[in-house]
Each structure stands twice: as C-alpha cells, then as structure tokens.
Amino acid sequence: MLRYGGFYGPGTAISRAPDAPMAALIRKRWFPIIGDGGGVWSHGHIDDAAAATVAAVEGGQPSIYNIVDDEPAPVREWLPVLASALDAKPPTRIPRSVGRLAAGGAATLMMTESRGASNAKAKRELGWTSRYVSWRQGFAQGLG
C-alpha cells in the first residue's frame, strides 16, 4: 500500500493552472493559517509519486510505504512559501476558534495538530528517490 502526501504539480489541486482548486483558494486568501499553524504536512510532487508507484509495482514487497518528500513542515512554514510561488499575497491568519467555525473540526486539526510522514522506508526498500526532495524546491520549480 502506498500512502501519498499532498500532491502538487501539473494536473493537481496545487499548480499554476488557473483552475487548480487549492491554488485558487490560496490566491484568493481563502486558505488561512489556522491557530499557530503547527500542523505538520508532508508533500510530494506528482511525478515523484508516479515514480514511486512504478518502483513499488516493479519490485516492492507487500508493505505500507509513505510517498512524500524529505521535509515534513508545519503549515505556518510551507503555506506562505507556496503563496509566494503562486504569486499570491501571504495567507491570512485566523484563531483556532474561528477556524473551527469556518472550516470545521477536521480541517482545524489538520492545520494545527497533524504530523508529517517519513519516506525512509520507501527509499530504503523500493530504491526510490524523489526528484524534488523538499517542497521548497518543488514549489519553486515544479508547480507547472
């Protein structure tokens, strides 16, 4: 089983395409940092996900693999960088209580308490390496 991080790149919700849904929300400043923005997310470029899938199908042992880049990061760190890469203004910040009312409990937990994933097992057992080892590099070069 492959567990993917948040996809970005051409054809995903986070790309330079005008109809990319999450990117559109970020450009409109409708994707705020909730609370302290301490929720840690793991990302992965769509091409890296495809390469990992091929590696798993061609030679992986039945197991669970996290397909993400090397740098899980809190929302407060990656969201402003993504906004800048999309030529958008910095995200707004809202209190956790407002986030809970506006986005719901699950979204608020993701923005404030989620924890990232490690790709070490996929790299070790599948021999997979990602082209974009960090969302920093991927957001700058791989949004399409």
C-alpha positions as CSV (number, residue, x, y, z in Angstrom):
1,M,0.0,0.0,0.0
2,L,1.3,3.5,-0.9
3,R,0.3,6.4,1.3
4,Y,0.9,9.7,-0.5
5,G,1.5,13.1,0.8
6,G,-0.3,16.2,-0.5
7,F,0.2,16.3,-4.3
8,Y,1.4,19.3,-6.1
9,G,2.5,19.9,-9.7
10,P,0.8,19.9,-13.1
11,G,-2.7,18.4,-13.1
12,T,-3.1,18.6,-9.3
13,A,-5.0,20.9,-6.9
14,I,-1.7,22.8,-6.4
15,S,-0.3,24.0,-9.7
16,R,0.0,27.2,-11.6
17,A,-3.1,26.4,-13.7
18,P,-5.9,28.9,-13.1
19,D,-8.4,26.2,-12.3
20,A,-6.3,24.4,-9.8
21,P,-8.7,24.3,-6.8
22,M,-6.4,24.7,-3.8
23,A,-4.1,27.2,-5.6
24,A,-7.2,29.3,-6.4
25,L,-8.2,29.3,-2.7
26,I,-4.6,30.4,-1.8
27,R,-4.6,33.2,-4.4
28,K,-8.0,34.5,-3.0
29,R,-6.5,34.3,0.5
30,W,-9.3,31.8,1.4
31,F,-6.9,29.2,2.7
32,P,-5.7,30.8,6.0
33,I,-3.3,29.6,8.6
34,I,-5.4,28.4,11.5
35,G,-4.2,29.0,15.0
36,D,-0.5,28.6,15.4
37,G,-0.3,26.7,12.0
38,G,1.6,23.9,13.8
39,G,0.1,21.0,11.9
40,V,2.9,19.3,10.0
41,W,2.1,18.2,6.4
42,S,4.1,16.1,4.0
43,H,4.1,16.9,0.4
44,G,5.0,15.1,-2.8
45,H,5.3,16.1,-6.4
46,I,3.0,14.2,-8.7
47,D,6.0,13.0,-10.8
48,D,7.7,11.6,-7.7
49,A,4.5,9.8,-6.7
50,A,4.3,8.2,-10.2
51,A,8.0,7.1,-10.0
52,A,7.4,5.6,-6.5
53,T,4.3,3.8,-7.8
54,V,6.3,2.2,-10.6
55,A,9.1,1.2,-8.2
56,A,6.5,-0.4,-5.9
57,V,4.8,-2.3,-8.7
58,E,8.0,-3.5,-10.2
59,G,9.9,-4.6,-7.1
60,G,8.3,-3.7,-3.9
61,Q,7.4,-6.2,-1.2
62,P,3.9,-6.1,0.1
63,S,4.0,-3.4,2.8
64,I,3.0,0.2,3.6
65,Y,5.2,2.9,2.2
66,N,4.9,6.7,2.7
67,I,5.5,8.5,-0.6
68,V,6.4,12.0,0.4
69,D,9.4,14.4,0.2
70,D,12.2,14.6,2.7
71,E,10.9,17.6,4.6
72,P,7.6,17.5,6.5
73,A,6.8,21.0,7.6
74,P,4.3,23.0,9.7
75,V,1.6,24.9,7.8
76,R,2.9,28.2,9.1
77,E,6.2,27.5,7.3
78,W,5.1,26.0,3.9
79,L,1.9,27.9,3.2
80,P,3.5,31.3,2.9
81,V,6.2,29.9,0.6
82,L,3.5,28.3,-1.6
83,A,1.5,31.5,-1.7
84,S,4.7,33.3,-2.9
85,A,5.4,30.7,-5.5
86,L,1.8,31.2,-6.8
87,D,2.4,35.0,-6.9
88,A,-0.3,35.4,-4.2
89,K,-0.3,37.6,-1.1
90,P,0.7,35.9,2.2
91,P,-2.1,33.8,3.8
92,T,-4.3,35.3,6.4
93,R,-4.2,34.1,10.0
94,I,-7.3,33.2,12.0
95,P,-7.7,32.0,15.5
96,R,-8.4,28.3,16.1
97,S,-11.9,29.0,17.3
98,V,-12.8,30.9,14.1
99,G,-11.2,28.1,12.0
100,R,-13.3,25.5,13.8
101,L,-16.5,27.5,12.9
102,A,-15.4,28.4,9.3
103,A,-13.7,25.2,8.2
104,G,-14.8,22.6,10.7
105,G,-13.1,20.4,13.3
106,A,-11.2,18.1,10.9
107,A,-9.6,21.0,8.9
108,T,-8.7,22.8,12.1
109,L,-7.0,19.7,13.4
110,M,-5.1,19.2,10.2
111,M,-3.9,22.9,10.3
112,T,-2.9,22.7,13.9
113,E,-2.1,19.2,15.1
114,S,-1.3,16.8,12.1
115,R,2.1,15.2,11.9
116,G,4.1,14.5,8.8
117,A,5.3,11.2,7.4
118,S,8.8,9.8,6.7
119,N,9.8,8.4,3.3
120,A,12.8,6.4,4.7
121,K,11.2,3.0,4.3
122,A,10.2,3.7,0.7
123,K,13.7,5.0,-0.1
124,R,15.4,2.0,1.6
125,E,13.1,-0.8,0.4
126,L,12.0,0.4,-3.0
127,G,15.2,2.1,-4.0
128,W,13.1,5.1,-4.8
129,T,14.4,8.7,-4.7
130,S,12.4,11.8,-5.3
131,R,13.4,14.5,-7.9
132,Y,12.0,17.2,-5.5
133,V,13.5,16.3,-2.2
134,S,11.8,19.2,-0.5
135,W,8.6,21.1,-1.0
136,R,10.8,24.3,-1.0
137,Q,12.5,23.1,-4.3
138,G,9.2,21.7,-5.6
139,F,7.1,24.8,-5.1
140,A,9.8,26.9,-6.7
141,Q,10.4,24.6,-9.7
142,G,7.7,22.0,-10.1
143,L,4.3,23.7,-10.0
144,G,4.0,23.5,-13.7
